[in-house]
């Protein structure tokens, strides 16, 4: 294990720590964070957490720390755009990328992905000629790899792992505030009536059995699934002419068997809920809390882990089942002047379902008032829902400069690219860009948060996490559950809000005003601050104003 050079009058340069030429100098606080992280990890600390505000150079901190420690570093990100951003920044210094089979084109042609080719029995699938297998082998032999949480979880649970011969020394959990949801998503299970009845000749329960009842159901069904897998594997060998059809069936059976094994071994609290569609009746199973699975999903497959985010807090680590003595926590102070990125609450309306026509008119007029005041600047409106985005677009007198994208990943990126290319004035209206997208310089000089991003209360998993059904706690256990749920709700909301407000502040030269219009801020801010949901650097930005403040000076070079 290497150690950092001893800081002297002249610090080592980013290139001394293996960063590519675009990292020409250290940002304020960046080298200090790397130094602290390396010291902690060199002392055999398993986990280090860095809370670093937007624009402080988190990706450089992460990769430089891995370079100094030596061994293999794997960076796990929460979205594919972030994964691509890492690759764009660090491919020149040796970073490689790995994703699921569905992201590679199979040699079968006609747009077939390697995942589809695997199902159809592509003869190259097990070998290096397969584009996916080639990328996988390359990643296993590389010293710096970027992937996503979903792949990291799946390849270790169901595949061969991503450690290669030497294993992984450092796992970097990028956007670590999302780790809770990523773990829960990785553990989520589904059982469709179509698969269970057609492939196993069994039936789904017609009611919720509770965790122990479902585990018993899985225990009874697992031998049938195991036998079906074995028989289908033999059929592949005996009937090669029908191998493609049989392989597809085999893959579905293996997925069911893996899900049954997971369900049989489920720990902690789970929620079971039914989803009915025209195609099939499906039971969904979700863990309520991530703590029982943080180690097996994330941390067990690397010797050490570094968690980095602008909003990762001690509450994040508590939700991952970690006590303060389990990790080293490093908080990087914001180097941006608070006056450059104020967050104003302007009393407007309580934004909720069932708003009256008069309340909506007040809200829409306030949005237009802000856009008018900002003049030629470009801005972003965070709407929480697509329906509200469309409503604002239809009601605005500025709809001519608004960019409104449809649902879907490609549509979102297309809308963002169109917005960035616009010379301004322009306004991007979206519920889906609170994280994963950056708008530096003149790309966005103001943001409007129309609604406090409370999670969907109709979602059964959300209801379980917020203990919404415990209206009047009667026992100490009820009270503890209610408090945990309340804490989780405030934490989840604060994460989205802080991330949204940070989209346009990427350097000390940037200027961005954020406006919160939802009057629920009046009571929720107090609760969030009392619960420690806001980092110190974010609390310094909070202000209130009865009217729309004057715009900040333009960002240098903001006009295109």
QUIRACOR-V149953 format. One record per backbone hydrogen bond with DSSP energy under -0.5 kcal/mol. NH is the residue of the N-H (numbers start at 1). CO is the residue of the C=O. Records with the same first field share a line. If there is no record, write none. Layout:
# QUIRACOR-V149953
NH: CO / CO
This chain:
# QUIRACOR-V149953
2: 68 / 69
11: 9
16: 13
17: 13 / 14
18: 15
19: 14
23: 20
24: 22
30: 27
31: 27
33: 29
34: 30
35: 31
36: 32
37: 33
38: 34
39: 35
40: 36
41: 37
42: 38
43: 39 / 40
44: 41
45: 40
47: 326
48: 305
49: 328
50: 307
51: 49 / 330
52: 50 / 309
53: 332
56: 53
61: 57
62: 58
63: 59
64: 60
65: 61
66: 62
67: 63
68: 64
69: 65
70: 66
73: 143
74: 170
75: 145
76: 74 / 172
77: 75 / 147
83: 79
84: 80
85: 81
86: 82
87: 83
88: 84
89: 85
90: 86
91: 87
93: 90
94: 91
95: 90
96: 144
98: 146
103: 100
104: 101
106: 112
109: 106
112: 109
114: 101 / 104
115: 101
117: 113
118: 114
119: 115
120: 116
121: 118
122: 117
125: 122
127: 124
130: 124 / 127
134: 130
135: 131
136: 132
137: 133
138: 134
139: 135
140: 136
141: 137
142: 139
145: 73
146: 96
147: 75
149: 77
152: 148
153: 149
154: 150
155: 151
156: 152
157: 153
158: 154
159: 154
161: 155
167: 163
169: 72 / 167
170: 72
171: 304
172: 74 / 170
173: 171 / 306
174: 76 / 172
176: 173 / 308
178: 175
179: 176
182: 178
183: 179
184: 180
185: 181
186: 182
187: 183
188: 184
189: 285
191: 283
193: 281
196: 192
197: 193
198: 194
199: 195
200: 195 / 196
201: 197
202: 196
213: 209
214: 210
215: 211
216: 212
217: 213
218: 214
219: 215
220: 216
221: 217
222: 218
223: 219
225: 221
226: 222
227: 223
228: 224
229: 225
230: 226
231: 227
232: 228
233: 229
234: 230
235: 231
236: 232
237: 233
238: 234
239: 235
242: 239
243: 240
246: 242
247: 243
248: 244
249: 245
250: 246
251: 247
252: 248
253: 249
254: 250
255: 251
256: 252
257: 253
258: 254
259: 255
260: 256
261: 257
262: 258
263: 259
264: 260
265: 261
266: 263
271: 286
273: 284
275: 282
277: 280
282: 275 / 280
283: 191
284: 273 / 282
285: 189
286: 271
288: 269
289: 269
291: 319
293: 290
294: 290 / 291
297: 293
298: 294
299: 294
300: 295
301: 298
302: 299
303: 168
304: 169
305: 46
306: 171
307: 48
308: 173 / 306
309: 50
317: 313
318: 314
319: 315
320: 316
321: 318
322: 317
326: 323
327: 324
328: 47
330: 49 / 328
332: 51 / 330
333: 331
340: 337
341: 338
343: 541
344: 342 / 514
345: 543
346: 344 / 516
347: 345
348: 517
349: 517
351: 349
352: 350
355: 352
360: 356
361: 357
362: 358
363: 359
364: 360
365: 361
366: 362
367: 363
368: 364
369: 365
370: 366
371: 367
372: 368
373: 369
374: 370
375: 371 / 372
377: 374
379: 426
380: 446
381: 428
382: 380 / 448
383: 381 / 430
385: 383
389: 385
390: 386
391: 387
392: 388
393: 389
394: 390
395: 391
396: 392
399: 396
401: 398
402: 399
403: 427
404: 402
405: 403 / 429
412: 408
413: 409
414: 410
415: 411
416: 412
417: 413
418: 414
419: 415
420: 416
421: 417
422: 418 / 419
427: 401
428: 379
429: 403 / 427
430: 381 / 428
439: 503
443: 440
444: 441
445: 378
446: 378
447: 513
448: 380
449: 447 / 515
450: 382 / 448
451: 382
454: 452
459: 456
463: 459
464: 460
465: 461
466: 462
467: 463 / 464
468: 463
470: 467
471: 469
479: 475
480: 476
481: 477
482: 478
483: 479
484: 480
485: 481
486: 482
487: 483
488: 484
489: 485
490: 486
491: 487
492: 488
493: 489
494: 490
495: 491
496: 492
497: 493
498: 494
499: 495
500: 496
501: 497
502: 498 / 499
503: 500
505: 502
506: 504
510: 507
512: 340
513: 445
514: 342
515: 447
516: 344
517: 449 / 515
518: 449
519: 349
521: 518
522: 519
523: 520
524: 520
525: 521
527: 523
528: 524
529: 525
530: 526
531: 527
532: 529
533: 528
535: 533
538: 535
539: 535
540: 536
541: 538
542: 538 / 539
543: 343
545: 345
549: 547
558: 555
